[in-house]
Amino acid sequence: MHFNTMFSLVFMAVALVGCAAGLQAPEPVVPPPGRPAVEPAGTAAGAADASDAAILALSLVGTPYAAGGESPERGFDCSGLVAYVYARAAQRRLPRSTFDLARAGSPVDPGQLQVGDLVFYNTRHRPYSHVGIYLGGSRFVHAPATGGVVRIEEMHVRYWTQRFDGARRLIF
């Protein structure tokens, strides 16, 4: 399927509510051997990792939603998608729940979003119950809910603006 056709189909889909946010104990963000625990925000390595994460997330558009899912074969929930993408694109082990992801990295003002930042929404009547990966151009990719597929959304759609909880930048 051509990207433009797929992109058009994605925008025609109706926004679905929420994703499963596991209540497991979070696993710490651990850098791989040989990499520093933290690189200053905006370093070339950090920006490249975030861009690679966004590109990988885009390649997963169309993958089915699965509660608790964390692989292309099984499907993804929202936090499973983020964990999978960052584990492969940036070799980062991230917490598995949206609430714990919302405490990772540093806060970002909406006007300062960069590709790869995490965007959070209140879709289940509780803060930080949904997460996606910012793509630039006011768009993000996420795994929406049962019956859906990984897809791209426009942040300025009323549904999303009413539920926006904030954004975080993972610091590499």
RAPEUR-V989415 format. One record per residue. N is the residue number from 0. SS is DSSP state (H for helix, E for strand, C for the rest). OMEGA is omega as a letter, one per 20 degrees, with the letter a starting at -180 (NA if undefined). D_CENTER is the distance of its C-alpha to the mean C-alpha in Angstrom with 1 decimal. Layout:
n,ss,omega,d_center
N,SS,OMEGA,D_CENTER
N,SS,OMEGA,D_CENTER
This chain:
n,ss,omega,d_center
0,C,r,23.2
1,C,a,23.1
2,H,a,19.9
3,H,r,21.5
4,H,r,22.6
5,H,r,19.2
6,H,r,17.6
7,H,r,20.5
8,H,r,20.1
9,H,a,16.4
10,H,r,17.5
11,H,a,20.5
12,C,r,18.6
13,C,r,18.8
14,C,r,15.9
15,C,a,15.8
16,C,r,15.3
17,C,r,13.0
18,C,a,11.8
19,C,r,13.4
20,C,a,12.8
21,C,r,15.1
22,C,r,17.8
23,C,r,18.3
24,C,a,19.2
25,C,r,16.4
26,C,a,16.9
27,C,r,17.3
28,C,a,15.4
29,E,r,18.1
30,C,r,18.8
31,C,r,20.5
32,C,r,24.3
33,C,r,25.7
34,C,r,22.8
35,C,r,23.1
36,C,a,21.2
37,C,r,20.2
38,C,r,20.7
39,C,r,21.2
40,C,r,18.4
41,C,r,18.7
42,C,a,20.5
43,H,a,20.6
44,H,a,19.1
45,H,r,16.1
46,H,r,15.6
47,H,r,16.2
48,H,r,13.6
49,H,r,10.9
50,H,r,12.4
51,H,r,12.7
52,H,r,9.1
53,H,r,8.5
54,H,r,11.7
55,H,r,11.0
56,H,r,8.0
57,H,a,10.6
58,H,a,13.2
59,C,r,11.7
60,C,a,12.1
61,C,r,14.8
62,C,a,14.0
63,E,r,15.2
64,E,r,13.5
65,C,r,15.1
66,C,a,15.2
67,C,a,14.7
68,C,a,13.7
69,E,r,12.3
70,E,r,13.9
71,C,a,14.7
72,C,a,18.1
73,C,a,17.5
74,E,a,14.4
75,E,q,11.0
76,C,a,10.0
77,H,a,6.6
78,H,r,6.9
79,H,r,8.8
80,H,a,6.5
81,H,a,4.4
82,H,r,8.2
83,H,a,9.7
84,H,a,8.2
85,H,r,9.0
86,H,a,12.2
87,H,a,13.4
88,H,a,12.6
89,C,a,13.4
90,C,a,15.3
91,C,r,13.5
92,E,a,13.7
93,C,r,11.2
94,C,a,12.1
95,C,r,11.4
96,C,a,11.5
97,H,a,9.5
98,H,r,12.8
99,H,r,13.0
100,H,a,9.6
101,C,r,10.8
102,C,r,13.9
103,C,r,12.5
104,C,a,13.2
105,E,a,14.9
106,E,r,14.7
107,E,r,14.4
108,C,a,16.6
109,H,r,15.2
110,H,a,17.8
111,H,a,16.7
112,C,r,13.1
113,C,r,12.6
114,C,r,10.7
115,C,r,7.8
116,C,r,7.7
117,E,r,5.3
118,E,a,6.7
119,E,a,8.4
120,E,r,10.9
121,C,a,14.1
122,C,a,14.4
123,C,a,16.7
124,C,r,19.2
125,C,a,17.7
126,C,r,15.6
127,C,a,12.0
128,C,r,12.0
129,E,a,8.8
130,E,r,5.2
131,E,r,3.0
132,E,a,3.2
133,E,a,6.9
134,E,a,9.5
135,E,r,12.6
136,C,a,15.3
137,C,r,13.7
138,E,r,11.2
139,E,r,7.6
140,E,a,6.4
141,E,r,5.7
142,E,a,8.3
143,C,a,10.7
144,C,r,13.7
145,C,a,16.9
146,C,a,18.5
147,C,r,15.5
148,E,r,13.7
149,E,a,10.3
150,E,r,10.9
151,E,r,10.7
152,E,r,11.6
153,E,a,13.7
154,C,a,13.0
155,C,r,16.8
156,C,a,17.5
157,H,a,19.4
158,H,a,17.4
159,H,a,14.2
160,H,r,16.4
161,H,a,18.3
162,H,a,15.4
163,E,r,13.5
164,E,a,13.6
165,E,a,12.5
166,E,r,10.3
167,E,r,10.3
168,E,r,11.0
169,C,a,11.2
170,C,a,14.8
171,C,NA,16.2
